[in-house]
């Protein structure tokens, strides 16, 4: 019997990363909020992570929308070009 697939919605793409501090910059194509779980896909190191904080222009925000460039802390190994999904 086939397993039910969970629908994932594309919400952004990693445009830049800062390895030393574990921060990615994401160009959003959908909305996200602190507390959402995002799934980073694009290489060998796909991972999911719950958003604990986000910033726009170095100011903390709890919600971001399509078109925003958002910085967020991640513990997984993201790469430029990774696509980001939300269930």
C-alpha positions in Angstrom: 0.0 0.0 0.0 1.4 3.4 -0.9 2.2 5.9 1.8 0.3 9.2 1.8 2.6 12.1 0.8 2.6 15.3 2.7 2.2 18.3 0.5 5.0 20.8 0.8 4.8 24.4 -0.3 7.8 26.2 -1.7 8.4 29.3 0.5 11.9 30.5 -0.5 15.4 30.0 -1.6 18.8 30.4 0.2 20.6 33.3 -1.4 23.5 33.7 0.9 24.9 32.0 4.0 27.3 32.8 6.8 28.9 29.5 7.9 30.7 30.8 10.9 27.6 32.1 12.6 25.1 29.6 11.2 22.9 32.2 9.5 21.2 31.9 6.0 19.6 34.7 4.0 16.4 33.6 2.3 14.4 35.3 -0.5 10.8 34.4 0.3 8.2 33.3 -2.2 5.7 32.7 0.5 5.0 33.7 4.1 6.7 32.2 7.2 6.4 32.8 11.0 8.6 32.1 14.0 7.7 28.5 15.1 7.2 27.2 11.6 9.2 24.1 10.6 11.0 24.6 7.3 12.6 21.9 5.1 15.9 22.8 3.3 16.4 20.7 0.2 19.0 20.9 -2.6 22.0 18.8 -1.8 23.2 15.8 0.2 22.4 17.5 3.5 18.6 18.0 3.3 17.2 18.8 6.8 14.2 20.3 8.6 14.4 23.0 11.2 11.9 24.9 13.4 12.4 28.7 13.0 13.4 30.1 16.4 14.2 33.7 15.2 14.2 35.8 12.0 15.5 39.2 11.1 14.7 41.7 8.4 17.3 44.5 8.1 18.8 43.4 11.4 15.5 43.8 13.3 13.8 40.8 14.9 10.4 39.9 13.3 7.9 37.1 14.0 6.4 37.1 10.5 7.7 37.6 7.0 6.0 37.6 3.6 6.6 37.0 -0.1 9.4 39.2 -1.4 11.1 39.7 1.9 14.8 38.9 2.4 15.1 37.3 5.8 18.0 36.2 7.9 17.5 33.1 10.1 19.7 31.0 12.3 20.0 27.3 11.3 21.9 24.4 12.7 21.8 22.3 9.6 24.2 22.4 6.6 22.5 24.8 4.2 23.9 25.8 0.8 23.2 28.7 -1.5 20.5 27.7 -3.9 18.7 25.3 -1.5 15.0 25.4 -1.8 12.9 25.9 1.3 9.6 24.2 1.9 6.9 24.4 4.5 4.2 21.8 5.1 
